[in-house]
Amino acid sequence: MSHPIIIEQKVNAPAEKVWKALTDRDEMKIWYFDIPDFIPEEGAVFNFYEPGNEMKYHHQAEILEIIPGRKLKHTWFYPEFSDQKTILSWELQPDGEQTLLRLIHENINYFSDLGENFSEKAFTEGWTQIIDHSLVPYLES
């Protein structure tokens, strides 16, 4: 059994700006992934690939919960490799002109049979990289 990956980061940006970066397709493609079918509504399904033209690692997700300005929770899985689904949550806690951002990725152990690229270590490193080197600089620029 794996523990959830939890990454917390204080961001020098108001929660409204962070929320928009997490839920606006045009902003997401600048710091995250290009997700043309993303609609911020519960039950909506969206698809995307790793950056580049290789169409590598088809990701599919379904939005499970949205609390505007506070929480975006969705499944995360790779339909071409597994029928197992993990759960990813982005949670925001406003603090004036700053925001505490918390990413929680649960059930990573469901991907343990897919190899090293899908390990808890790989996901922890990937999420840390995305938050520290893409999202935070984007929000604080």
C-alpha positions in Angstrom: 0.0 0.0 0.0 1.4 3.4 -0.9 0.9 6.7 0.8 -0.6 9.6 -1.1 1.9 12.0 -2.6 1.3 15.3 -1.0 3.1 18.4 -2.1 2.4 21.8 -0.5 3.7 25.1 -1.7 3.1 28.6 -0.6 2.6 30.8 -3.7 2.9 34.5 -3.9 -0.3 34.9 -5.8 -3.9 35.3 -4.8 -6.2 32.2 -4.9 -8.2 33.6 -7.9 -5.0 33.7 -10.0 -4.0 30.2 -8.9 -7.5 28.8 -9.6 -7.5 30.4 -13.1 -4.1 28.8 -13.9 -5.5 25.4 -12.8 -8.8 25.6 -14.7 -8.3 27.8 -17.8 -7.2 25.8 -20.9 -5.2 28.7 -22.3 -3.3 29.2 -19.1 -2.8 25.4 -18.5 -1.0 24.9 -21.8 1.6 27.6 -20.8 2.7 25.9 -17.5 1.1 22.4 -17.5 -0.3 20.4 -20.4 -2.3 21.3 -23.5 -5.7 19.9 -22.7 -8.1 21.1 -25.4 -11.1 19.2 -24.1 -10.8 20.4 -20.5 -14.1 21.8 -19.2 -14.1 22.6 -15.4 -17.4 20.8 -14.7 -18.1 17.7 -12.5 -18.4 14.6 -14.7 -16.4 16.1 -17.6 -13.8 13.8 -19.1 -10.6 15.2 -20.6 -7.6 13.7 -22.4 -4.0 14.8 -23.0 -0.5 13.6 -23.8 3.0 14.3 -22.6 4.4 17.4 -24.2 5.9 17.0 -27.7 4.7 15.4 -30.9 5.2 11.8 -29.9 1.7 11.5 -28.5 3.3 9.6 -25.6 1.3 8.4 -22.5 -2.3 9.1 -23.2 -3.8 10.5 -20.0 -7.5 10.5 -19.3 -9.3 12.0 -16.4 -12.8 12.6 -15.1 -13.6 15.5 -12.9 -15.0 14.2 -9.6 -15.4 17.4 -7.6 -15.1 21.2 -8.1 -15.3 23.8 -5.4 -14.6 27.0 -7.3 -11.5 28.8 -6.1 -10.8 25.9 -3.6 -10.6 22.4 -5.0 -10.3 20.5 -8.3 -10.4 16.7 -7.9 -10.2 14.2 -10.8 -9.2 10.7 -11.7 -5.9 10.2 -13.5 -5.2 7.1 -15.6 -3.6 5.7 -18.7 -6.3 3.9 -20.7 -3.8 2.3 -23.1 -1.8 0.7 -20.2 -4.2 0.0 -17.4 -7.8 0.2 -16.2 -6.7 1.4 -12.8 -7.5 5.0 -11.8 -5.7 7.2 -9.3 -7.2 10.4 -7.8 -5.5 13.8 -8.1 -6.6 16.8 -6.1 -5.5 20.4 -6.3 -6.5 22.3 -3.1 -6.2 26.0 -2.5 -6.1 27.8 0.8 -6.2 31.6 0.4 -4.1 33.7 2.6 -4.4 37.3 1.5 -2.2 37.9 -1.6 -0.7 34.4 -1.1 -2.1 30.9 -1.5 -1.2 27.6 0.0 -1.4 25.1 -2.8 -1.7 21.4 -1.9 -1.5 18.7 -4.5 -2.6 15.2 -3.4 -2.2 12.2 -5.7 -3.7 9.0 -4.2 -3.4 5.3 -5.1 -0.1 5.6 -7.1 0.5 1.9 -6.2 -2.3 1.1 -8.7 0.4 1.8 -11.4 3.1 -0.3 -9.8 2.9 -3.0 -12.6 3.5 -0.3 -15.3 7.2 0.1 -14.6 9.6 2.7 -13.2 8.1 5.7 -15.1 4.9 5.2 -13.2 6.4 4.7 -9.7 5.7 6.7 -6.6 9.2 8.2 -6.9 8.7 9.2 -10.5 5.3 10.8 -9.8 6.7 12.7 -6.7 9.6 14.0 -8.8 7.3 14.9 -11.7 4.8 16.8 -9.6 7.6 18.6 -7.7 9.1 19.6 -11.0 5.8 20.8 -12.4 4.9 22.9 -9.3 8.4 24.3 -8.5 9.6 24.9 -12.0 6.5 25.6 -14.0 3.4 26.6 -12.0 5.0 28.7 -9.3 7.3 30.7 -11.7 4.2 31.2 -14.0 2.1 32.5 -11.1 4.7 34.7 -9.6 5.9 36.3 -12.8 
